Amino acid sequence: MHTCPRCDSKKAETVSKSPVEGAWEAYQCQHCFFTWRSSEPDTITNPEKYNPSFKIDPAEVETAVQVPAVPKRKN
Ligand SMILES: [Zn+2]
């Protein structure tokens, strides 16, 4: 288990690994569904360095049901 950089829950699981062993792993938070790769900069991978503006409160995940609509194609 890993700590989610976005919601700080400890529910992130390894969901994929690089074809070349040891190059990277991909993780997904089972609470807020944030997904990241171990090879990304520490501003993404480290919960303490993740941009505070983009942090979310884990308690609010269940009430965040609004998903923005995909706009119509222009052509
Ligand atoms: Zn999360």
N, CA, C, O and the ligand as a Tripos MOL2 file, in Angstrom:
@<TRIPOS>MOLECULE
protein
  301   299    76     0     0
PROTEIN
NO_CHARGES

@<TRIPOS>ATOM
      1 N           0.8320   -1.2020    0.0000 N.3       1 MET1
      2 CA          0.0000    0.0000    0.0000 C.3       1 MET1
      3 C           0.8740    1.2630    0.0000 C.2       1 MET1
      4 O           1.9640    1.2940    0.5710 O.2       1 MET1
      5 N           0.3580    2.2850   -0.6530 N.am      2 HIS2
      6 CA          1.0780    3.5520   -0.7470 C.3       2 HIS2
      7 C           0.1490    4.6750   -0.2860 C.2       2 HIS2
      8 O          -1.0720    4.5210   -0.2570 O.2       2 HIS2
      9 N           0.7580    5.8090    0.0760 N.am      3 THR3
     10 CA         -0.0360    6.9700    0.4670 C.3       3 THR3
     11 C          -0.3860    7.7810   -0.7770 C.2       3 THR3
     12 O           0.4840    8.0800   -1.5950 O.2       3 THR3
     13 N          -1.6400    8.1300   -0.9140 N.am      4 CYS4
     14 CA         -2.0940    8.9230   -2.0610 C.3       4 CYS4
     15 C          -1.6140   10.3660   -1.9090 C.2       4 CYS4
     16 O          -1.8780   10.9850   -0.8780 O.2       4 CYS4
     17 N          -0.9150   10.9250   -2.9100 N.am      5 PRO5
     18 CA         -0.4400   12.3110   -2.8130 C.3       5 PRO5
     19 C          -1.5830   13.3170   -2.7920 C.2       5 PRO5
     20 O          -1.4160   14.4210   -2.2730 O.2       5 PRO5
     21 N          -2.7470   12.9590   -3.3490 N.am      6 ARG6
     22 CA         -3.8350   13.9200   -3.4470 C.3       6 ARG6
     23 C          -4.7210   13.9440   -2.2060 C.2       6 ARG6
     24 O          -5.0650   15.0200   -1.7180 O.2       6 ARG6
     25 N          -5.1000   12.7610   -1.6820 N.am      7 CYS7
     26 CA         -6.0340   12.7600   -0.5470 C.3       7 CYS7
     27 C          -5.4000   12.2140    0.7380 C.2       7 CYS7
     28 O          -6.0570   12.1630    1.7780 O.2       7 CYS7
     29 N          -4.1420   11.8120    0.6710 N.am      8 ASP8
     30 CA         -3.3970   11.3320    1.8360 C.3       8 ASP8
     31 C          -3.9410   10.0410    2.4540 C.2       8 ASP8
     32 O          -3.5130    9.6570    3.5430 O.2       8 ASP8
     33 N          -4.8650    9.3740    1.7900 N.am      9 SER9
     34 CA         -5.2900    8.0860    2.3340 C.3       9 SER9
     35 C          -4.2140    7.0470    2.0150 C.2       9 SER9
     36 O          -3.4140    7.2310    1.0980 O.2       9 SER9
     37 N          -4.2030    5.9760    2.7660 N.am     10 LYS10
     38 CA         -3.1690    4.9610    2.5590 C.3      10 LYS10
     39 C          -3.7090    3.7900    1.7480 C.2      10 LYS10
     40 O          -3.3410    2.6350    1.9640 O.2      10 LYS10
     41 N          -4.5950    4.1210    0.8040 N.am     11 LYS11
     42 CA         -5.2940    3.0720    0.0690 C.3      11 LYS11
     43 C          -4.8520    2.9490   -1.3830 C.2      11 LYS11
     44 O          -5.6040    2.4420   -2.2140 O.2      11 LYS11
     45 N          -3.6510    3.4030   -1.6980 N.am     12 ALA12
     46 CA         -3.1950    3.3070   -3.0810 C.3      12 ALA12
     47 C          -2.5220    1.9530   -3.3250 C.2      12 ALA12
     48 O          -1.7240    1.4670   -2.5230 O.2      12 ALA12
     49 N          -2.8820    1.3730   -4.4620 N.am     13 GLU13
     50 CA         -2.3360    0.0600   -4.8020 C.3      13 GLU13
     51 C          -1.5200    0.1420   -6.0800 C.2      13 GLU13
     52 O          -1.7310    1.0250   -6.9120 O.2      13 GLU13
     53 N          -0.6000   -0.7760   -6.2250 N.am     14 THR14
     54 CA          0.1510   -0.8920   -7.4700 C.3      14 THR14
     55 C          -0.7750   -1.4840   -8.5280 C.2      14 THR14
     56 O          -1.3350   -2.5630   -8.3360 O.2      14 THR14
     57 N          -0.9360   -0.7680   -9.6550 N.am     15 VAL15
     58 CA         -1.8440   -1.2540  -10.6950 C.3      15 VAL15
     59 C          -1.1090   -1.6750  -11.9620 C.2      15 VAL15
     60 O          -1.6810   -2.3670  -12.8050 O.2      15 VAL15
     61 N           0.1470   -1.2690  -12.1080 N.am     16 SER16
     62 CA          0.8830   -1.6610  -13.3020 C.3      16 SER16
     63 C           2.3810   -1.5260  -13.0430 C.2      16 SER16
     64 O           2.8130   -0.7570  -12.1840 O.2      16 SER16
     65 N           3.1520   -2.2810  -13.7940 N.am     17 LYS17
     66 CA          4.6160   -2.1760  -13.7090 C.3      17 LYS17
     67 C           5.1860   -2.0850  -15.1080 C.2      17 LYS17
     68 O           4.6070   -2.5900  -16.0700 O.2      17 LYS17
     69 N           6.3480   -1.4240  -15.2050 N.am     18 SER18
     70 CA          6.9750   -1.2320  -16.5120 C.3      18 SER18
     71 C           7.3620   -2.5700  -17.1450 C.2      18 SER18
     72 O           7.6960   -3.5270  -16.4460 O.2      18 SER18
     73 N           7.3120   -2.6220  -18.4930 N.am     19 PRO19
     74 CA          7.7710   -3.8340  -19.1890 C.3      19 PRO19
     75 C           9.2280   -4.1610  -18.8490 C.2      19 PRO19
     76 O           9.6000   -5.3250  -18.7070 O.2      19 PRO19
     77 N          10.0460   -3.1050  -18.7220 N.am     20 VAL20
     78 CA         11.4240   -3.2970  -18.2760 C.3      20 VAL20
     79 C          11.3900   -3.2650  -16.7470 C.2      20 VAL20
     80 O          11.0510   -2.2430  -16.1510 O.2      20 VAL20
     81 N          11.7320   -4.3520  -16.1360 N.am     21 GLU21
     82 CA         11.5710   -4.4740  -14.6950 C.3      21 GLU21
     83 C          12.3150   -3.3840  -13.9320 C.2      21 GLU21
     84 O          13.4880   -3.1180  -14.1920 O.2      21 GLU21
     85 N          11.6170   -2.7570  -12.9850 N.am     22 GLY22
     86 CA         12.2440   -1.7780  -12.1080 C.3      22 GLY22
     87 C          12.2660   -0.3580  -12.6270 C.2      22 GLY22
     88 O          12.7180    0.5400  -11.9170 O.2      22 GLY22
     89 N          11.7850   -0.1160  -13.8660 N.am     23 ALA23
     90 CA         11.8200    1.2420  -14.4170 C.3      23 ALA23
     91 C          10.7820    2.1310  -13.7390 C.2      23 ALA23
     92 O          11.0930    3.2570  -13.3500 O.2      23 ALA23
     93 N           9.5560    1.6410  -13.5950 N.am     24 TRP24
     94 CA          8.5140    2.4100  -12.9040 C.3      24 TRP24
     95 C           7.3940    1.4720  -12.4770 C.2      24 TRP24
     96 O           7.2860    0.3380  -12.9440 O.2      24 TRP24
     97 N           6.5710    1.9820  -11.5770 N.am     25 GLU25
     98 CA          5.3260    1.3110  -11.1930 C.3      25 GLU25
     99 C           4.2250    2.3570  -11.2590 C.2      25 GLU25
    100 O           4.4800    3.5390  -11.0280 O.2      25 GLU25
    101 N           3.0080    1.9370  -11.5690 N.am     26 ALA26
    102 CA          1.8680    2.8450  -11.5530 C.3      26 ALA26
    103 C           0.9870    2.4990  -10.3610 C.2      26 ALA26
    104 O           0.7590    1.3290  -10.0540 O.2      26 ALA26
    105 N           0.5010    3.5370   -9.7010 N.am     27 TYR27
    106 CA         -0.3220    3.3590   -8.5080 C.3      27 TYR27
    107 C          -1.6730    4.0330   -8.7020 C.2      27 TYR27
    108 O          -1.7920    5.0210   -9.4270 O.2      27 TYR27
    109 N          -2.6710    3.4930   -8.0530 N.am     28 GLN28
    110 CA         -3.9840    4.1400   -8.0710 C.3      28 GLN28
    111 C          -4.5570    4.1520   -6.6610 C.2      28 GLN28
    112 O          -4.5430    3.1460   -5.9510 O.2      28 GLN28
    113 N          -5.0620    5.3250   -6.2780 N.am     29 CYS29
    114 CA         -5.7120    5.4550   -4.9750 C.3      29 CYS29
    115 C          -7.1080    4.8370   -5.0510 C.2      29 CYS29
    116 O          -7.9070    5.2030   -5.9120 O.2      29 CYS29
    117 N          -7.3900    3.9200   -4.1660 N.am     30 GLN30
    118 CA         -8.6880    3.2410   -4.1970 C.3      30 GLN30
    119 C          -9.7870    4.0990   -3.5630 C.2      30 GLN30
    120 O         -10.9590    3.7240   -3.5660 O.2      30 GLN30
    121 N          -9.3960    5.2420   -3.0250 N.am     31 HIS31
    122 CA        -10.4010    6.1240   -2.4310 C.3      31 HIS31
    123 C         -10.8180    7.2380   -3.3870 C.2      31 HIS31
    124 O         -12.0090    7.4300   -3.6310 O.2      31 HIS31
    125 N          -9.8280    7.9860   -3.9390 N.am     32 CYS32
    126 CA        -10.1800    9.1110   -4.8170 C.3      32 CYS32
    127 C          -9.8330    8.8440   -6.2880 C.2      32 CYS32
    128 O         -10.1150    9.6740   -7.1520 O.2      32 CYS32
    129 N          -9.2270    7.6970   -6.5700 N.am     33 PHE33
    130 CA         -8.8900    7.2500   -7.9280 C.3      33 PHE33
    131 C          -7.7800    8.0550   -8.5900 C.2      33 PHE33
    132 O          -7.5740    7.9540   -9.7990 O.2      33 PHE33
    133 N          -7.0700    8.8460   -7.8090 N.am     34 PHE34
    134 CA         -5.8700    9.4910   -8.3520 C.3      34 PHE34
    135 C          -4.8990    8.3960   -8.7820 C.2      34 PHE34
    136 O          -4.7000    7.4100   -8.0740 O.2      34 PHE34
    137 N          -4.2980    8.5870   -9.9570 N.am     35 THR35
    138 CA         -3.3870    7.5860  -10.5100 C.3      35 THR35
    139 C          -2.0850    8.2690  -10.8970 C.2      35 THR35
    140 O          -2.0990    9.3270  -11.5270 O.2      35 THR35
    141 N          -0.9800    7.6780  -10.5280 N.am     36 TRP36
    142 CA          0.3140    8.2820  -10.8480 C.3      36 TRP36
    143 C           1.3530    7.2050  -11.0280 C.2      36 TRP36
    144 O           1.1500    6.0410  -10.6830 O.2      36 TRP36
    145 N           2.4870    7.6340  -11.5850 N.am     37 ARG37
    146 CA          3.5730    6.7080  -11.8410 C.3      37 ARG37
    147 C           4.7750    7.1070  -10.9930 C.2      37 ARG37
    148 O           5.0250    8.2890  -10.7580 O.2      37 ARG37
    149 N           5.5030    6.1110  -10.5460 N.am     38 SER38
    150 CA          6.6330    6.3580   -9.6420 C.3      38 SER38
    151 C           7.7120    7.2300  -10.2790 C.2      38 SER38
    152 O           8.5040    7.8500   -9.5690 O.2      38 SER38
    153 N           7.7510    7.2830  -11.6140 N.am     39 SER39
    154 CA          8.8000    8.0520  -12.2950 C.3      39 SER39
    155 C           8.4330    9.5260  -12.4670 C.2      39 SER39
    156 O           9.2150   10.2850  -13.0390 O.2      39 SER39
    157 N           7.2680    9.9430  -11.9880 N.am     40 GLU40
    158 CA          6.8830   11.3460  -12.0920 C.3      40 GLU40
    159 C           7.6380   12.1770  -11.0430 C.2      40 GLU40
    160 O           8.1540   11.6220  -10.0730 O.2      40 GLU40
    161 N           7.7040   13.5120  -11.2340 N.am     41 PRO41
    162 CA          8.4290   14.3530  -10.2720 C.3      41 PRO41
    163 C           7.8210   14.2680   -8.8740 C.2      41 PRO41
    164 O           6.6510   13.9190   -8.7140 O.2      41 PRO41
    165 N           8.6280   14.5900   -7.8660 N.am     42 ASP42
    166 CA          8.1300   14.4210   -6.4930 C.3      42 ASP42
    167 C           7.0120   15.4040   -6.1390 C.2      42 ASP42
    168 O           6.3630   15.2530   -5.1040 O.2      42 ASP42
    169 N           6.7830   16.4040   -6.9850 N.am     43 THR43
    170 CA          5.6220   17.2730   -6.7660 C.3      43 THR43
    171 C           4.3220   16.5240   -7.0790 C.2      43 THR43
    172 O           3.2350   16.9870   -6.7340 O.2      43 THR43
    173 N           4.4410   15.3830   -7.7240 N.am     44 ILE44
    174 CA          3.2810   14.5220   -7.9790 C.3      44 ILE44
    175 C           3.2920   13.3160   -7.0390 C.2      44 ILE44
    176 O           2.2500   12.9270   -6.5120 O.2      44 ILE44
    177 N           4.4430   12.7400   -6.8360 N.am     45 THR45
    178 CA          4.5050   11.4540   -6.1170 C.3      45 THR45
    179 C           4.5810   11.5880   -4.5960 C.2      45 THR45
    180 O           4.2020   10.6680   -3.8720 O.2      45 THR45
    181 N           5.0700   12.7360   -4.1110 N.am     46 ASN46
    182 CA          5.2620   12.9030   -2.6700 C.3      46 ASN46
    183 C           4.1040   13.6940   -2.0570 C.2      46 ASN46
    184 O           3.9090   14.8610   -2.3990 O.2      46 ASN46
    185 N           3.3340   13.0750   -1.1560 N.am     47 PRO47
    186 CA          2.1820   13.7690   -0.5660 C.3      47 PRO47
    187 C           2.5310   15.1100    0.0740 C.2      47 PRO47
    188 O           1.6960   16.0140    0.1180 O.2      47 PRO47
    189 N           3.7610   15.2400    0.5690 N.am     48 GLU48
    190 CA          4.1530   16.4900    1.2300 C.3      48 GLU48
    191 C           4.5300   17.5850    0.2380 C.2      48 GLU48
    192 O           4.5520   18.7630    0.5950 O.2      48 GLU48
    193 N           4.8270   17.2070   -1.0040 N.am     49 LYS49
    194 CA          5.2240   18.2020   -2.0010 C.3      49 LYS49
    195 C           4.1540   18.4270   -3.0560 C.2      49 LYS49
    196 O           4.2960   19.2920   -3.9210 O.2      49 LYS49
    197 N           3.0960   17.6560   -2.9830 N.am     50 TYR50
    198 CA          1.9840   17.8100   -3.9250 C.3      50 TYR50
    199 C           1.3570   19.1940   -3.7270 C.2      50 TYR50
    200 O           1.1830   19.6390   -2.5930 O.2      50 TYR50
    201 N           1.0190   19.8740   -4.8280 N.am     51 ASN51
    202 CA          0.4750   21.2300   -4.7500 C.3      51 ASN51
    203 C          -0.7610   21.2650   -3.8330 C.2      51 ASN51
    204 O          -1.7670   20.6170   -4.1220 O.2      51 ASN51
    205 N          -0.6800   22.0220   -2.7290 N.am     52 PRO52
    206 CA         -1.7990   22.0580   -1.7760 C.3      52 PRO52
    207 C          -3.1170   22.4950   -2.4140 C.2      52 PRO52
    208 O          -4.1890   22.1130   -1.9440 O.2      52 PRO52
    209 N          -3.0440   23.2910   -3.4770 N.am     53 SER53
    210 CA         -4.2660   23.7440   -4.1420 C.3      53 SER53
    211 C          -5.0490   22.5880   -4.7500 C.2      53 SER53
    212 O          -6.2600   22.6820   -4.9460 O.2      53 SER53
    213 N          -4.3470   21.4950   -5.0460 N.am     54 PHE54
    214 CA         -4.9910   20.3600   -5.7060 C.3      54 PHE54
    215 C          -5.2940   19.2200   -4.7450 C.2      54 PHE54
    216 O          -5.8160   18.1820   -5.1530 O.2      54 PHE54
    217 N          -4.9660   19.4100   -3.4640 N.am     55 LYS55
    218 CA         -5.2890   18.3870   -2.4700 C.3      55 LYS55
    219 C          -6.7970   18.3030   -2.2850 C.2      55 LYS55
    220 O          -7.5060   19.2920   -2.4640 O.2      55 LYS55
    221 N          -7.2820   17.1230   -1.9280 N.am     56 ILE56
    222 CA         -8.7060   17.0060   -1.6180 C.3      56 ILE56
    223 C          -8.9020   16.3630   -0.2500 C.2      56 ILE56
    224 O          -8.0620   15.6080    0.2390 O.2      56 ILE56
    225 N         -10.0300   16.6870    0.3370 N.am     57 ASP57
    226 CA        -10.3910   16.1160    1.6250 C.3      57 ASP57
    227 C         -11.0360   14.7490    1.3570 C.2      57 ASP57
    228 O         -12.0590   14.6750    0.6770 O.2      57 ASP57
    229 N         -10.4490   13.6750    1.8830 N.am     58 PRO58
    230 CA        -10.9990   12.3460    1.5870 C.3      58 PRO58
    231 C         -12.4750   12.2080    1.9540 C.2      58 PRO58
    232 O         -13.1940   11.4160    1.3450 O.2      58 PRO58
    233 N         -12.9330   12.9790    2.9510 N.am     59 ALA59
    234 CA        -14.3410   12.8980    3.3630 C.3      59 ALA59
    235 C         -15.2820   13.4590    2.3080 C.2      59 ALA59
    236 O         -16.4770   13.1620    2.3100 O.2      59 ALA59
    237 N         -14.7380   14.2750    1.4020 N.am     60 GLU60
    238 CA        -15.5900   14.8980    0.3870 C.3      60 GLU60
    239 C         -15.7160   14.0720   -0.8850 C.2      60 GLU60
    240 O         -16.5030   14.4040   -1.7720 O.2      60 GLU60
    241 N         -14.9450   13.0020   -0.9720 N.am     61 VAL61
    242 CA        -14.9580   12.2230   -2.2100 C.3      61 VAL61
    243 C         -16.3490   11.6770   -2.5170 C.2      61 VAL61
    244 O         -16.8030   11.7280   -3.6600 O.2      61 VAL61
    245 N         -17.0150   11.1620   -1.5050 N.am     62 GLU62
    246 CA        -18.3150   10.5370   -1.7420 C.3      62 GLU62
    247 C         -19.3850   11.5220   -2.1710 C.2      62 GLU62
    248 O         -20.3720   11.1310   -2.7960 O.2      62 GLU62
    249 N         -19.2050   12.8050   -1.8430 N.am     63 THR63
    250 CA        -20.2100   13.7920   -2.2330 C.3      63 THR63
    251 C         -19.8250   14.4940   -3.5370 C.2      63 THR63
    252 O         -20.5830   15.3190   -4.0460 O.2      63 THR63
    253 N         -18.6620   14.1710   -4.0700 N.am     64 ALA64
    254 CA        -18.2080   14.8060   -5.3110 C.3      64 ALA64
    255 C         -18.7240   14.0070   -6.5050 C.2      64 ALA64
    256 O         -17.9690   13.3070   -7.1790 O.2      64 ALA64
    257 N         -20.0270   14.1290   -6.7480 N.am     65 VAL65
    258 CA        -20.6500   13.2960   -7.7760 C.3      65 VAL65
    259 C         -20.7810   14.0070   -9.1270 C.2      65 VAL65
    260 O         -21.1270   13.3840  -10.1310 O.2      65 VAL65
    261 N         -20.5000   15.3190   -9.1430 N.am     66 GLN66
    262 CA        -20.6300   16.0620  -10.3880 C.3      66 GLN66
    263 C         -19.4280   15.8060  -11.2890 C.2      66 GLN66
    264 O         -18.2870   16.0680  -10.9090 O.2      66 GLN66
    265 N         -19.6930   15.3010  -12.4650 N.am     67 VAL67
    266 CA        -18.6320   15.1150  -13.4470 C.3      67 VAL67
    267 C         -18.9080   16.0760  -14.5970 C.2      67 VAL67
    268 O         -19.9880   16.0290  -15.1870 O.2      67 VAL67
    269 N         -17.9590   16.9460  -14.9280 N.am     68 PRO68
    270 CA        -18.1990   17.9100  -16.0040 C.3      68 PRO68
    271 C         -18.5560   17.1980  -17.3140 C.2      68 PRO68
    272 O         -17.9580   16.1830  -17.6700 O.2      68 PRO68
    273 N         -19.5380   17.7510  -18.0140 N.am     69 ALA69
    274 CA        -19.9650   17.1620  -19.2810 C.3      69 ALA69
    275 C         -18.8920   17.3590  -20.3490 C.2      69 ALA69
    276 O         -18.1470   18.3390  -20.3320 O.2      69 ALA69
    277 N         -18.8340   16.4210  -21.2620 N.am     70 VAL70
    278 CA        -17.9220   16.5630  -22.4030 C.3      70 VAL70
    279 C         -18.6140   17.4590  -23.4140 C.2      70 VAL70
    280 O         -19.7220   17.1380  -23.8450 O.2      70 VAL70
    281 N         -17.9980   18.5810  -23.8130 N.am     71 PRO71
    282 CA        -18.6680   19.4870  -24.7590 C.3      71 PRO71
    283 C         -18.8560   18.8310  -26.1320 C.2      71 PRO71
    284 O         -18.1490   17.8890  -26.4900 O.2      71 PRO71
    285 N         -19.8250   19.3520  -26.8870 N.am     72 LYS72
    286 CA        -20.0650   18.8340  -28.2350 C.3      72 LYS72
    287 C         -18.8810   19.1000  -29.1380 C.2      72 LYS72
    288 O         -18.1460   20.0710  -28.9580 O.2      72 LYS72
    289 N         -18.7100   18.2400  -30.0930 N.am     73 ARG73
    290 CA        -17.6620   18.4580  -31.1030 C.3      73 ARG73
    291 C         -17.9680   19.7090  -31.8980 C.2      73 ARG73
    292 O         -19.1330   20.0210  -32.1420 O.2      73 ARG73
    293 N         -16.9440   20.4240  -32.3000 N.am     74 LYS74
    294 CA        -17.1600   21.6500  -33.0500 C.3      74 LYS74
    295 C         -17.2560   21.3800  -34.5450 C.2      74 LYS74
    296 O         -17.7110   22.2450  -35.2940 O.2      74 LYS74
    297 N         -16.8470   20.2220  -34.9870 N.am     75 ASN75
    298 CA        -16.9600   19.9130  -36.4230 C.3      75 ASN75
    299 C         -17.1960   18.4280  -36.6300 C.2      75 ASN75
    300 O         -17.3170   17.9750  -37.7680 O.2      75 ASN75
    301 ZN         -6.5180    9.5310   -3.0430 Zn       76 ZN76
@<TRIPOS>BOND
     1     1     2 1
     2     2     3 1
     3     3     4 2
     4     3     5 am
     5     5     6 1
     6     6     7 1
     7     7     8 2
     8     7     9 am
     9     9    10 1
    10    10    11 1
    11    11    12 2
    12    11    13 am
    13    13    14 1
    14    14    15 1
    15    15    16 2
    16    15    17 am
    17    17    18 1
    18    18    19 1
    19    19    20 2
    20    19    21 am
    21    21    22 1
    22    22    23 1
    23    23    24 2
    24    23    25 am
    25    25    26 1
    26    26    27 1
    27    27    28 2
    28    27    29 am
    29    29    30 1
    30    30    31 1
    31    31    32 2
    32    31    33 am
    33    33    34 1
    34    34    35 1
    35    35    36 2
    36    35    37 am
    37    37    38 1
    38    38    39 1
    39    39    40 2
    40    39    41 am
    41    41    42 1
    42    42    43 1
    43    43    44 2
    44    43    45 am
    45    45    46 1
    46    46    47 1
    47    47    48 2
    48    47    49 am
    49    49    50 1
    50    50    51 1
    51    51    52 2
    52    51    53 am
    53    53    54 1
    54    54    55 1
    55    55    56 2
    56    55    57 am
    57    57    58 1
    58    58    59 1
    59    59    60 2
    60    59    61 am
    61    61    62 1
    62    62    63 1
    63    63    64 2
    64    63    65 am
    65    65    66 1
    66    66    67 1
    67    67    68 2
    68    67    69 am
    69    69    70 1
    70    70    71 1
    71    71    72 2
    72    71    73 am
    73    73    74 1
    74    74    75 1
    75    75    76 2
    76    75    77 am
    77    77    78 1
    78    78    79 1
    79    79    80 2
    80    79    81 am
    81    81    82 1
    82    82    83 1
    83    83    84 2
    84    83    85 am
    85    85    86 1
    86    86    87 1
    87    87    88 2
    88    87    89 am
    89    89    90 1
    90    90    91 1
    91    91    92 2
    92    91    93 am
    93    93    94 1
    94    94    95 1
    95    95    96 2
    96    95    97 am
    97    97    98 1
    98    98    99 1
    99    99   100 2
   100    99   101 am
   101   101   102 1
   102   102   103 1
   103   103   104 2
   104   103   105 am
   105   105   106 1
   106   106   107 1
   107   107   108 2
   108   107   109 am
   109   109   110 1
   110   110   111 1
   111   111   112 2
   112   111   113 am
   113   113   114 1
   114   114   115 1
   115   115   116 2
   116   115   117 am
   117   117   118 1
   118   118   119 1
   119   119   120 2
   120   119   121 am
   121   121   122 1
   122   122   123 1
   123   123   124 2
   124   123   125 am
   125   125   126 1
   126   126   127 1
   127   127   128 2
   128   127   129 am
   129   129   130 1
   130   130   131 1
   131   131   132 2
   132   131   133 am
   133   133   134 1
   134   134   135 1
   135   135   136 2
   136   135   137 am
   137   137   138 1
   138   138   139 1
   139   139   140 2
   140   139   141 am
   141   141   142 1
   142   142   143 1
   143   143   144 2
   144   143   145 am
   145   145   146 1
   146   146   147 1
   147   147   148 2
   148   147   149 am
   149   149   150 1
   150   150   151 1
   151   151   152 2
   152   151   153 am
   153   153   154 1
   154   154   155 1
   155   155   156 2
   156   155   157 am
   157   157   158 1
   158   158   159 1
   159   159   160 2
   160   159   161 am
   161   161   162 1
   162   162   163 1
   163   163   164 2
   164   163   165 am
   165   165   166 1
   166   166   167 1
   167   167   168 2
   168   167   169 am
   169   169   170 1
   170   170   171 1
   171   171   172 2
   172   171   173 am
   173   173   174 1
   174   174   175 1
   175   175   176 2
   176   175   177 am
   177   177   178 1
   178   178   179 1
   179   179   180 2
   180   179   181 am
   181   181   182 1
   182   182   183 1
   183   183   184 2
   184   183   185 am
   185   185   186 1
   186   186   187 1
   187   187   188 2
   188   187   189 am
   189   189   190 1
   190   190   191 1
   191   191   192 2
   192   191   193 am
   193   193   194 1
   194   194   195 1
   195   195   196 2
   196   195   197 am
   197   197   198 1
   198   198   199 1
   199   199   200 2
   200   199   201 am
   201   201   202 1
   202   202   203 1
   203   203   204 2
   204   203   205 am
   205   205   206 1
   206   206   207 1
   207   207   208 2
   208   207   209 am
   209   209   210 1
   210   210   211 1
   211   211   212 2
   212   211   213 am
   213   213   214 1
   214   214   215 1
   215   215   216 2
   216   215   217 am
   217   217   218 1
   218   218   219 1
   219   219   220 2
   220   219   221 am
   221   221   222 1
   222   222   223 1
   223   223   224 2
   224   223   225 am
   225   225   226 1
   226   226   227 1
   227   227   228 2
   228   227   229 am
   229   229   230 1
   230   230   231 1
   231   231   232 2
   232   231   233 am
   233   233   234 1
   234   234   235 1
   235   235   236 2
   236   235   237 am
   237   237   238 1
   238   238   239 1
   239   239   240 2
   240   239   241 am
   241   241   242 1
   242   242   243 1
   243   243   244 2
   244   243   245 am
   245   245   246 1
   246   246   247 1
   247   247   248 2
   248   247   249 am
   249   249   250 1
   250   250   251 1
   251   251   252 2
   252   251   253 am
   253   253   254 1
   254   254   255 1
   255   255   256 2
   256   255   257 am
   257   257   258 1
   258   258   259 1
   259   259   260 2
   260   259   261 am
   261   261   262 1
   262   262   263 1
   263   263   264 2
   264   263   265 am
   265   265   266 1
   266   266   267 1
   267   267   268 2
   268   267   269 am
   269   269   270 1
   270   270   271 1
   271   271   272 2
   272   271   273 am
   273   273   274 1
   274   274   275 1
   275   275   276 2
   276   275   277 am
   277   277   278 1
   278   278   279 1
   279   279   280 2
   280   279   281 am
   281   281   282 1
   282   282   283 1
   283   283   284 2
   284   283   285 am
   285   285   286 1
   286   286   287 1
   287   287   288 2
   288   287   289 am
   289   289   290 1
   290   290   291 1
   291   291   292 2
   292   291   293 am
   293   293   294 1
   294   294   295 1
   295   295   296 2
   296   295   297 am
   297   297   298 1
   298   298   299 1
   299   299   300 2
@<TRIPOS>SUBSTRUCTURE
     1 MET1         2 RESIDUE 1 A MET
     2 HIS2         6 RESIDUE 1 A HIS
     3 THR3        10 RESIDUE 1 A THR
     4 CYS4        14 RESIDUE 1 A CYS
     5 PRO5        18 RESIDUE 1 A PRO
     6 ARG6        22 RESIDUE 1 A ARG
     7 CYS7        26 RESIDUE 1 A CYS
     8 ASP8        30 RESIDUE 1 A ASP
     9 SER9        34 RESIDUE 1 A SER
    10 LYS10       38 RESIDUE 1 A LYS
    11 LYS11       42 RESIDUE 1 A LYS
    12 ALA12       46 RESIDUE 1 A ALA
    13 GLU13       50 RESIDUE 1 A GLU
    14 THR14       54 RESIDUE 1 A THR
    15 VAL15       58 RESIDUE 1 A VAL
    16 SER16       62 RESIDUE 1 A SER
    17 LYS17       66 RESIDUE 1 A LYS
    18 SER18       70 RESIDUE 1 A SER
    19 PRO19       74 RESIDUE 1 A PRO
    20 VAL20       78 RESIDUE 1 A VAL
    21 GLU21       82 RESIDUE 1 A GLU
    22 GLY22       86 RESIDUE 1 A GLY
    23 ALA23       90 RESIDUE 1 A ALA
    24 TRP24       94 RESIDUE 1 A TRP
    25 GLU25       98 RESIDUE 1 A GLU
    26 ALA26      102 RESIDUE 1 A ALA
    27 TYR27      106 RESIDUE 1 A TYR
    28 GLN28      110 RESIDUE 1 A GLN
    29 CYS29      114 RESIDUE 1 A CYS
    30 GLN30      118 RESIDUE 1 A GLN
    31 HIS31      122 RESIDUE 1 A HIS
    32 CYS32      126 RESIDUE 1 A CYS
    33 PHE33      130 RESIDUE 1 A PHE
    34 PHE34      134 RESIDUE 1 A PHE
    35 THR35      138 RESIDUE 1 A THR
    36 TRP36      142 RESIDUE 1 A TRP
    37 ARG37      146 RESIDUE 1 A ARG
    38 SER38      150 RESIDUE 1 A SER
    39 SER39      154 RESIDUE 1 A SER
    40 GLU40      158 RESIDUE 1 A GLU
    41 PRO41      162 RESIDUE 1 A PRO
    42 ASP42      166 RESIDUE 1 A ASP
    43 THR43      170 RESIDUE 1 A THR
    44 ILE44      174 RESIDUE 1 A ILE
    45 THR45      178 RESIDUE 1 A THR
    46 ASN46      182 RESIDUE 1 A ASN
    47 PRO47      186 RESIDUE 1 A PRO
    48 GLU48      190 RESIDUE 1 A GLU
    49 LYS49      194 RESIDUE 1 A LYS
    50 TYR50      198 RESIDUE 1 A TYR
    51 ASN51      202 RESIDUE 1 A ASN
    52 PRO52      206 RESIDUE 1 A PRO
    53 SER53      210 RESIDUE 1 A SER
    54 PHE54      214 RESIDUE 1 A PHE
    55 LYS55      218 RESIDUE 1 A LYS
    56 ILE56      222 RESIDUE 1 A ILE
    57 ASP57      226 RESIDUE 1 A ASP
    58 PRO58      230 RESIDUE 1 A PRO
    59 ALA59      234 RESIDUE 1 A ALA
    60 GLU60      238 RESIDUE 1 A GLU
    61 VAL61      242 RESIDUE 1 A VAL
    62 GLU62      246 RESIDUE 1 A GLU
    63 THR63      250 RESIDUE 1 A THR
    64 ALA64      254 RESIDUE 1 A ALA
    65 VAL65      258 RESIDUE 1 A VAL
    66 GLN66      262 RESIDUE 1 A GLN
    67 VAL67      266 RESIDUE 1 A VAL
    68 PRO68      270 RESIDUE 1 A PRO
    69 ALA69      274 RESIDUE 1 A ALA
    70 VAL70      278 RESIDUE 1 A VAL
    71 PRO71      282 RESIDUE 1 A PRO
    72 LYS72      286 RESIDUE 1 A LYS
    73 ARG73      290 RESIDUE 1 A ARG
    74 LYS74      294 RESIDUE 1 A LYS
    75 ASN75      298 RESIDUE 1 A ASN
    76 ZN76       301 GROUP 0 **** ****
